[in-house]
Amino acid sequence: MPFTLLHLGPALILGYLLRFRVHWPTLIIASVIIDLEPLAVILLNLSDYPRHGYLHTFASAIFLGCLVGVVMWLIRDYFSKLFNLLALTESVSYSFGGYLTSSPP
């Protein structure tokens, strides 16, 4: 299986169960962004680069996840109405920690 959105399934389940404590859209985006690496390797035909390379290491996944959490926290005001409309968030105010705990895959 060279490319699957394998990280999305656990994110959907955990995000739904913890939806009052973690920001679900951040959890989904941080989980899927990791799978963009194998997609880029396949589409760009990067034969020297490993399919599940550097973003699939623990350290870089944590770093990228925290970066996604910070960015989502910074843009929260712009997209909060959209997330509520799509029923991706509850009508609670998520703290910065709620975004950061959502982000590491």
ChimeraX attribute file (.defattr): number of C-alpha atoms within 10 A of each C-alpha:
attribute: neighborCount
match mode: 1-to-1
recipient: residues
	/A:1	3
	/A:2	9
	/A:3	15
	/A:4	12
	/A:5	13
	/A:6	12
	/A:7	16
	/A:8	19
	/A:9	13
	/A:10	14
	/A:11	23
	/A:12	17
	/A:13	11
	/A:14	15
	/A:15	22
	/A:16	15
	/A:17	12
	/A:18	13
	/A:19	20
	/A:20	16
	/A:21	18
	/A:22	25
	/A:23	31
	/A:24	27
	/A:25	21
	/A:26	28
	/A:27	27
	/A:28	21
	/A:29	19
	/A:30	27
	/A:31	26
	/A:32	19
	/A:33	18
	/A:34	23
	/A:35	20
	/A:36	16
	/A:37	19
	/A:38	21
	/A:39	17
	/A:40	13
	/A:41	19
	/A:42	15
	/A:43	8
	/A:44	9
	/A:45	10
	/A:46	12
	/A:47	9
	/A:48	7
	/A:49	13
	/A:50	11
	/A:51	19
	/A:52	17
	/A:53	11
	/A:54	14
	/A:55	19
	/A:56	16
	/A:57	10
	/A:58	11
	/A:59	11
	/A:60	14
	/A:61	20
	/A:62	17
	/A:63	15
	/A:64	18
	/A:65	26
	/A:66	21
	/A:67	16
	/A:68	23
	/A:69	26
	/A:70	18
	/A:71	14
	/A:72	22
	/A:73	19
	/A:74	11
	/A:75	10
	/A:76	14
	/A:77	10
	/A:78	10
	/A:79	11
	/A:80	14
	/A:81	12
	/A:82	12
	/A:83	16
	/A:84	12
	/A:85	10
	/A:86	9
	/A:87	11
	/A:88	17
	/A:89	22
	/A:90	15
	/A:91	10
	/A:92	10
	/A:93	11
	/A:94	16
	/A:95	13
	/A:96	16
	/A:97	15
	/A:98	19
	/A:99	26
	/A:100	22
	/A:101	18
	/A:102	29
	/A:103	30
	/A:104	21
	/A:105	24
